[in-house]
């Protein structure tokens, strides 16, 4: 037991020395050899803080692939809609959109610098004017990755029941995926009619 107390005492001093700033003296009053508890690291008023980091629950941004259209029979182009279901604007500069061929494929589309998406808003990318990969007529996958190549979201869909329908989330940003009777490009899916 004496060895344990000695080891604990030495470790506590080392922890205090490491956690103190250069011009501070460690508070040795917390070292009472009769106690076997370690001071709560959360109560340290001198804890390090990065000004670039924020609480993960305060201004969380969540970008999702909200709706897609593939091979519309009306003669239009494939398109992909992103939605920010978070509470902060997100800089999408350098994010990448790809289909089932993957992020490394030459057809993957890098979102241009200066592209942002505000909270609660939509951003639509149209085939041929934005991305060059086509979405498969019998189904495909859409992948969104951040600047580090980490997957932010993906959406896999089968053949559209009719070429003028879309596939997406209802309500917007949720994990509930449906085929819709008609598309709502750049607008909410919340009032869309679901096809069974």
N, C-alpha and C positions, 0 to 999 in steps of 0.2 A: 504494500500500500504506500510506503514511503517513496518507492521508486516512481509510482504513478503520480503522486503529488509533485515530486521534483520535476518530472517530465512535463506535467501540466503547467507548472510554474514557469519553466523555461520557454515552453511553447507560447504561453500567454505574453511573456515579455517580448518575444520575437514578433508576435502578431501586433502588439502595441507599437513597437518601434517601426514596423513597416507601414502601419496605418497613419502615423503621425506625419504632419508636414514638417519640413526642415526646421522651421523656427518654433515648433511647439515641443513642449515637454509631455511625455506620456503620463496619463492619469493612473498612477500605481495604486490608488485607493481601491480599485476594483479587484485587485489581486489579494484575495483573502484565502490563505491556504486551507481554511476549514470548509470552504465551499467547493463544490465540484461542478459548477455550472460555468459555461463560457458566456461572456457578455454578448448581448444580442447585437449582431452587426447592423441590423436595421435601425438601431437607436443611435448610431454614431452620427453626431451632428456635423462631422467633418468628412462625410462620405464624398467620394468623387462624383462629379456630375458632368456629363457631356452635354454641352449646349445644343448639339446637333440631334440629340435623341429626345424623343418625347414619350410620354406614357402611352403604351400601346393601345389603351382604351380611349384616349382623349380625342385625337384627330385621325382616326383610322380611315384609310382609304381602301376600298375594295373594288377593283376593276374586274368585271366579268364580261364574257361574251354573252350578250343578252338575247340576240336574235340573228338568224342567218336565213338567206334565201339562196337556193341553188337551182340553176336552169329554169328560170321562170318562163312559162309558155307564152306570156304576153310579149316576149322578145326583149325584155330588159336584161340587165346584167346581174350576176351573182353579187351579193353584198354581205358584209359582216358589220353588226352593230355592237359597240362596246357601251357599257353602262357603269357609272361610278356610283355604287351603292353606299359609299362611305360618307364621311363628313368633311373631307379636305380635298382640295384640288390636287390632281396628280399630273406630274410632268411625264408624258409618255415618250419623250424624245429617246430614240434608240431602242424602244421596245420592238419586238418582232412578232409578226403574224405569219403563220404557216398552215399548210394543210397536212394531210396524212403522210406526205413525203418527208416532213420533219423540218426542224429549224436549220439544219445544216444544208438543206437543198438550196440550189441557186435561185429557186423561185420564191423563197421566203422573203417577206416584205418587211423592211426596216422602217418604222414610223419616223417621219422627219423631225429634225430639231425644232423646238419651239411649239410642239404639239402638246396641249394640256387638255385635261378633262375635269371640269368642275363637279363638285358633289351633286348628285341627283340629275346629272345630265347625260346625254347620249352622244356618241361619235360614230359616224358611219363611214366605212371604207368600201368603195365600189370597184369591182373587177375592171381592169383595163385603165381606170383613172387613178387607182391606188395600187392594188396588188395585181400581179400577173398570173398567179396560179388560179386555176378554175376549181370550183367546188364540184365534186363528182355528182353526176346525175342520179346514181343509185345509192348515194350516201357518201359521207366523207367525215373528216375530223378537222376542226379548227383549233389551233394552238396559239396562245398568247404567252410570250415570255418577256421577262424584264431585261434590262441592259446587261445583266450578268449571265443571261441564258437560263435563269430559273423560271420554270413554268408558273405562270400566274393563274391561268385558267385554260381549260380545254372543253370542247363541246363536240360530241360525236352524234351524228344523225344518220338516219336511214333515208331511203328514197322518199321524196316528198309525195304525199298522196295525189296531189295535183300540182302542176308546175307553178301555180300562182300562190301557193301557200308558203308559210314560213315555219321555222322551228325555233322555239325560244323559251324564255323563262317567264313564269307567271306565278306570283307577282314579280315585277322587275327585280333582278338581282338575286332571286331565291334559287334554291336547288331544284325546284319543280320545273320539269321540262315537258313541253307539249308541242304538237303540230297545231298551227292556227289556220283558221279559214282564210284569213287574209293577213298580209304583212302590215306592220306599223313602223316602217323605216324612220328612225330618228325620233320615235315617240313611244309612249308607254304601251306595254303589252297587257296591262291590268284589265282592260276592257275587251281584250281579244276573245273571239269565239274559238273554243277548243274543239278540234276534230277528234272524235273517238276512234 
